[in-house]
Amino acid sequence: MSTRRVDPLRRDRIISCALDVIADQGVAGTSHRKVAALADVPLGSMTYHFSGMNELLEAAFGRFVAEVGERFAIRLAGELHGERLVAALVELIHDDVLDSKRSTVLTMELYTLAARDARFATITQSWLELSGRALERHMDHDTARALDALIEGISIHLALGIRPLAREHTARAVRRLLRI
């Protein structure tokens, strides 16, 4: 009689390791075998928990989007008005959105998948909804959408070093959108 190893956190660990492999090797370099090795699980666990690579990628990017959404929610929690709101938004853009090379790579990989496959476009849409809800706690819907686009654009510029903006430049752009 064989004993079955109980590992209730296995699926969660696989998802975390999938994000690590994607961040290190890109989606194209990610395989069940690499994720299983990093997660220290038998290869069979991959197909037990995920029907295929797309399901694993959806779970991984779903978690990543939830983490980014949580950063938005934390940074924009509480009552923020005027210059306090501007300061929180500048910190969100410069410190939270793409807080590491890992976040930058995961974001770009997700955008690439979303451009090709509607399943991943749905995940990016949920990202927009999470960030939109956090922003709309402090402003109207149209301003929140415009500000979300500004946040995405500046974040990408900062991450890729394309004409990076100083915090004060970002603050001026935010003030213009908020009409402060």
N, C-alpha and C positions, 0 to 999 in steps of 0.2 A: 504494500500500500504506500503510495507516494504522499508526501505532505505538500500541501499548497502553501506557498509563502503569502501571507496576508500583507498587503501594502496599499492601504487606503489612499495614500497620497501619490500613488504612481502616475495617474493621469495628469495631475497637477504638475508633477515634476517633469513629465514628458513635454508639456506645453512650455514650461519655463526653459527647458533645454532647447526646444525648437526655436524659441526666440533668440537664444544665445548662438545657435548654429547659423540662423539667418543673419544675425548681426555680424558674425564673423566671416561667413562664406557666401552670403546672399541667398535668395530663394533658389537660384539655379544650382547652387552648391549644396543645397540641403537635401538629405535623403533620410529615409526611415532608419537605415543602418547607422548613420552618423548621430542622429538624435538618440537612438536607443543606446549607443555606446556612451554618449555624454550623460544620459539619464541613468546609466547603469541598470538597464532593464533588458530582459530578453527581447530579441527582435520580434517574437510573436506577440508581445505586449502592444506593439505598435498597431497591428491589425485588429487586436482585441478592442482597443480603445478608439481607433480611428479607421474608417472604412477605406481611406486612401489619403494621399498627400494633400489634396485640396481640403479635406475635412480637418486635417492637422493644421494647415496654414490658416484656415478660418478661425479655429480655436485660438491659435497663437496670436494672430492679429486682433482678434476680438479682445483678448486679454490686454494687449498693448494699448488699444484704443481706450479701454476702461481705465488703465493706469494714467494715460494722458488726461482723460476727462476728470479723473480724481484730482490731478494737479491743478486743473482749471478751477474746480469747485473749491479746493482748499484756498487757493490764492485769492479767489473772489468771494470768499465767505464774509459774512457780516455786512454792516452798513458802510458802504464806501461811496463818497460823494466828492466832487471837485478834484482837488489835487491829491487826495488820498486814493481816489479811483485811478487817476493818471499814474501815480506811483505804483499801485498794484499791477496795473496793466503793463507798465514798463518792466517790472520784475518778472511778470509772467512771460513776456516776450524774450527777455534777455537771459533769464535764469531757469525757466521751467519747461517751456515747450519742447525745445530740442536741447535738453540739459546735458547731453553727452554725445559722443560719436555714435554710440549704440543707438540712441534715440533717432539720430539723424539717418542712419542707415536703415533702420526699421521703417521710418516714415517714408523714405524714398522707395524702398522695396514695396511697401503697401500701395503707394501712389502708382507705381508701375503696374502692379497686379490689377488695381482698380481700373486703370485705363484699358486693360485687355479683357477683364472678366467681371460681369455684373455682380457675381457673388461678393467680390471684394469691393466693388463700388458701394454696395450696401453697407459694408463695414465702414468705409470712409464717410458715408452719409450719417451713420450713427455717431461718428466722431464730431461731425458738424452739429448734430443735434445736441450732444453733450456740451460742447463749447458754447453753442447758442443759448442753451438754457442758463448756463452760468453767467453769460454776458447780459442776458435779458433780465436778470435780477436787478440790474443797475441802469438799464436803458431800453428804449423801444426796439422793436424787432428789426426795423430797417437799419438803424444805427449799429445794432449788434452784428448784423450780417456784414456790413461794411467794415466794421472793426475786426471781425473774424478773418476777413480776407486780408486786411492789413497785417494782422498777427501772423498768418500763414506766410505771406510774402516776405515780411521782415525776417521772420525766423529762418526761412530758406536762405535769404541773403546772408544772414549771420552765420549759419551753419556751413555754407559753401564759400564764405569769404568774398562774396560778390558785393562790392561796395558796402562793407559793413557800416552800419549806422551807430553813432555814439548814442548813449542813453538819452541825452538831451534832444537829439534829433528825433528819436522815437517818441519822446514825450511831446514834442511839438506836433508831430503827426497825429498822435492820439488826441491831443487837445483840439486840433482842427476838426476831427471827426465828432468829438463830443461837444464842439462849439463852446469851449471853455476859454 
